Amino acid sequence: MTAGDRVGIIGAGIAGLATAKVLGQAGYEVVVFDKAPDIGGVWSRTRRYPGLVTQNPRDQYAFSDFPMPKDFPEWPSGEQVQAYLTAYAQAFRIPLRLGTEVTAAYPSGGGWTVETDRPESFDQLVVCNGVFSQPDVPAYPGRAEFEAAGGRLCAGPDFHDTEEARGRHVLVVGYGKSACDITVPISEVAASTSVVARTLVWKMPRWVGGLVNYKMLLLTRLGEALFRSPHPRGLEKFLHGPANRLRRRMINGIGDVSVRQFGLDTLGLVPPGQMEDIVRGASGLATEGFFEGVAAGTIRVHRDRTVVRLLARDSVPSAELSDGTVLPADLVVCATGYTQDVPFLPEKVRAELFDERGNFLLYRQIRPVDVPGLYFNGYASSFFCTLNTEMAAVWIAADLAGALRLPEPAAMRRAVIDQVSFLDHTTGDAHCRGTKIIPLSLHNVDQVLGDLNVNIPARTRAAHWLIPVDPRAYREITPTVLRRLARGYGAAPGLTRRSS
Ligand SMILES: Cc1cc2nc3c(=O)[nH]c(=O)nc-3n(C[C@H](O)[C@H](O)[C@H](O)COP(=O)(O)OP(=O)(O)OC[C@H]3O[C@@H](n4cnc5c(N)ncnc54)[C@H](O)[C@@H]3O)c2cc1C
C-alpha cells in the first residue's frame, strides 16, 4: 500500500471523519460514504432526538487538534456536536458522498469493491458504520392491532419532534441515557409519561454532590483504574490488591452520593448492585430533570418490568407489561439499544469477523486478524470515543504503510479472545458484541500507541491520573507518526516494517 492508493470509508460519524482526516494527511485518496444526508452519525439531524446532549464534557469529546468552540456549554447539544463535526470535515477537506448507502462491499482484484448505486474500486476498506447506529426495536406481538388503533411505535433516534407527544400517553422503553434524555422533554408536554425499565442501572450525576464535575472522578486515569483490567499494572495492582477496600469505597461512594443527591431511596429507584456496575450499562450520566420529573409525578418509572405485548384495549392503543399492568400508550418510544452488524459484507468475510457468539474479533478493536485490507474504526466504544478513534486512525495509517510490527496471527487471535472473555466477566456480557470497552478506554489508547512506539510525555500521563484526560494532550501524535512514516521505516524509531 502506498500513498495515493484509494481507501473507501463507510460512515461519516466521528470514526469515519477521523479516519478520513488522518489517512488523507498520510497521502491516501479517501472517499467517505454515508447513507445519511448529513454528517455526524449519532449526531446527524436524522438521528437526533429532543433532549440529546453529550455525556462527555465538551473538551473530552473534541478531537485532539480541533477544539470545540469556547462558547459551547460544558455538555454540548446534539446540534452543536453536529455543527462541530461539519466544521471539522470542512477544515480538513474531507471528501464526502452523503446520501449514499453502501449496499455491499467485497474483496475483489486484491482490493475492495464498494457498491452504492454503482460499483467502485478501492485498495482498502475501513468500516466506520457505528456500533450505536442501528436501533434494536423489539418485535412486540400485537403491533398491527396497536397501530390500527392509532398507536405509534418508534425507535429513539426516529423520534424528532416533542410536539408529537403533546397531550398523548407516552411509554418510553429503556433506562439508558437515550431513554432518560427523551423522557424529560416528552414529560413536559405529554398527558402521561411512563418509563418501562427492565433493569435499573447506576447513573452518575453530572455534578457529584452538586459540586464536583464527574469528569474529575471518572474521566481520569485513576477513574479507569477503579475498574478491573485484564493485566493490572503499577497502581492498578495496588488498587485491586491491598487497597481494594479503599478502591471500592471510592467508586461505590459515588453511588451513595447519587442515591442521596437524587433521593433514589424515596423514589424507589435504587439500582441493584453498586456504582462499579456502571461498566455494564451504557456509561450512563443522569439526565438533568429526570429524577426531578419522577419526584414531581410527571414521569412514572415501572422498574423491573418489560413490555410483553402491544394491543388495543377498548380501541385505545395500549401496552401490557410483564406484571400484567396495561397502560394506555399512544406513542411507544423504544430506547432499547442497538444492533452491531455489518450487513454489507459477504458471508465469507463475516465468517472471519465473529466468534461463535457473534462477538466481533478485532485486534486492538481495529483489525480482523485474517481479512487483508479491511479495518474497523469506532468499534472501541469507550469513555473517550474521539481519542480512541483518532489514535486508531493513526494505527491504521501505520499498518497500511506496513510499518507495524504485529504479533503472529495466532497470538493476535488469542489476545482478542482473551479481551472478549475479560469483558464477558466484568460487564456481565454487556459489551455490545465486543465493541464496548469502557473499563479499558485508556488501556486501548495506550496499547495502540504502544504498537506505534509513540506516546505523550510521561509527566502528562501522570497528571491525567488526577485531572481529566484531555485529547489535546495527544495533538502531536498524528503529525509525529505521519512524519515518521513519510521519512521511511529506517528513520522511524519504533516503527518497523512488518516482515510478512
Ligand atoms: C444517543 C447517543 C449519545 C452518545 N453520547 C456520547 C458521548 O457523549 N460521549 C461518547 O464518548 N460517546 C457517546 N456516544 C457513543 C457514540 O456512538 C460515539 O461517541 C460516536 O459518536 C460514534 O461514532 P461512529 O462514527 O463510530 O458511529 P456513528 O456516529 O453511528 O456513525 C456511523 C455512520 O455510518 C453510517 N452508515 C452505517 N451503515 C452505512 C452504510 N451501509 N452505508 C453508508 N453509511 C452507513 C451511518 O449513517 C452513520 O452516519 C453516544 C451514542 C449515542 C447513541
The ligand as a Tripos MOL2 file, in Angstrom:
@<TRIPOS>MOLECULE
LIG
   53    58     1     0     0
SMALL
NO_CHARGES

@<TRIPOS>ATOM
      1 C1        -27.5430    8.9260   21.8720 C.3       1 LIG1
      2 C2        -26.0820    8.7200   21.9730 C.ar      1 LIG1
      3 C3        -25.2890    9.6040   22.7070 C.ar      1 LIG1
      4 C4        -23.9250    9.3910   22.8050 C.ar      1 LIG1
      5 N1        -23.1730   10.2430   23.5500 N.ar      1 LIG1
      6 C5        -21.8360   10.0250   23.6640 C.ar      1 LIG1
      7 C6        -20.9950   10.8820   24.4330 C.ar      1 LIG1
      8 O1        -21.4190   11.8620   24.9900 O.2       1 LIG1
      9 N2        -19.7030   10.5650   24.5420 N.ar      1 LIG1
     10 C7        -19.1680    9.4960   23.9290 C.ar      1 LIG1
     11 O2        -17.9680    9.2570   24.0640 O.2       1 LIG1
     12 N3        -19.9290    8.7070   23.1640 N.ar      1 LIG1
     13 C8        -21.2370    8.9440   23.0300 C.ar      1 LIG1
     14 N4        -21.9940    8.1100   22.2780 N.ar      1 LIG1
     15 C9        -21.3650    6.9940   21.5740 C.3       1 LIG1
     16 C10       -21.2120    7.3380   20.0980 C.3       1 LIG1
     17 O3        -21.6280    6.1820   19.4540 O.3       1 LIG1
     18 C11       -19.7740    7.7030   19.7460 C.3       1 LIG1
     19 O4        -19.3080    8.7390   20.5970 O.3       1 LIG1
     20 C12       -19.5900    8.1950   18.3180 C.3       1 LIG1
     21 O5        -20.4440    9.2690   18.0040 O.3       1 LIG1
     22 C13       -19.7610    7.0750   17.3560 C.3       1 LIG1
     23 O6        -19.2720    7.4910   16.1230 O.3       1 LIG1
     24 P1        -19.1270    6.4810   14.9150 P.3       1 LIG1
     25 O7        -18.5860    7.2560   13.7950 O.co2     1 LIG1
     26 O8        -18.3870    5.2890   15.3670 O.co2     1 LIG1
     27 O9        -20.5960    5.9500   14.6270 O.3       1 LIG1
     28 P2        -21.9050    6.7430   14.1500 P.3       1 LIG1
     29 O10       -21.9120    8.1160   14.7280 O.co2     1 LIG1
     30 O11       -23.0600    5.8740   14.4510 O.co2     1 LIG1
     31 O12       -21.7200    6.8800   12.5710 O.3       1 LIG1
     32 C14       -21.8310    5.7780   11.7380 C.3       1 LIG1
     33 C15       -22.2740    6.2800   10.3850 C.3       1 LIG1
     34 O13       -22.2380    5.2170    9.4560 O.3       1 LIG1
     35 C16       -23.3120    5.3720    8.5590 C.3       1 LIG1
     36 N5        -23.6050    4.0860    7.9250 N.ar      1 LIG1
     37 C17       -23.9170    2.9110    8.5360 C.ar      1 LIG1
     38 N6        -24.1040    1.9390    7.6160 N.ar      1 LIG1
     39 C18       -23.8960    2.5180    6.4100 C.ar      1 LIG1
     40 C19       -23.9530    2.0360    5.0640 C.ar      1 LIG1
     41 N7        -24.2420    0.7700    4.7750 N.pl3     1 LIG1
     42 N8        -23.6940    2.8990    4.0560 N.ar      1 LIG1
     43 C20       -23.3940    4.2010    4.3160 C.ar      1 LIG1
     44 N9        -23.3470    4.7050    5.5710 N.ar      1 LIG1
     45 C21       -23.5910    3.8810    6.5950 C.ar      1 LIG1
     46 C22       -24.4400    5.8620    9.4370 C.3       1 LIG1
     47 O14       -25.4160    6.5250    8.6600 O.3       1 LIG1
     48 C23       -23.7030    6.7940   10.3940 C.3       1 LIG1
     49 O15       -23.7310    8.1220    9.9370 O.3       1 LIG1
     50 C24       -23.3480    8.3010   22.1600 C.ar      1 LIG1
     51 C25       -24.1520    7.4230   21.4150 C.ar      1 LIG1
     52 C26       -25.4980    7.6330   21.3180 C.ar      1 LIG1
     53 C27       -26.3360    6.6690   20.5220 C.3       1 LIG1
@<TRIPOS>BOND
     1     1     2 1
     2     2     3 ar
     3     2    52 ar
     4     3     4 ar
     5     4     5 ar
     6     4    50 ar
     7     5     6 ar
     8     6     7 ar
     9     6    13 1
    10     7     8 2
    11     7     9 ar
    12     9    10 ar
    13    10    11 2
    14    10    12 ar
    15    12    13 ar
    16    13    14 ar
    17    14    15 1
    18    14    50 ar
    19    15    16 1
    20    16    17 1
    21    16    18 1
    22    18    19 1
    23    18    20 1
    24    20    21 1
    25    20    22 1
    26    22    23 1
    27    23    24 1
    28    24    25 2
    29    24    26 1
    30    24    27 1
    31    27    28 1
    32    28    29 2
    33    28    30 1
    34    28    31 1
    35    31    32 1
    36    32    33 1
    37    33    34 1
    38    33    48 1
    39    34    35 1
    40    35    36 1
    41    35    46 1
    42    36    37 ar
    43    36    45 ar
    44    37    38 ar
    45    38    39 ar
    46    39    40 ar
    47    39    45 ar
    48    40    41 1
    49    40    42 ar
    50    42    43 ar
    51    43    44 ar
    52    44    45 ar
    53    46    47 1
    54    46    48 1
    55    48    49 1
    56    50    51 ar
    57    51    52 ar
    58    52    53 1
@<TRIPOS>SUBSTRUCTURE
     1 LIG1         1 GROUP 0 **** ****
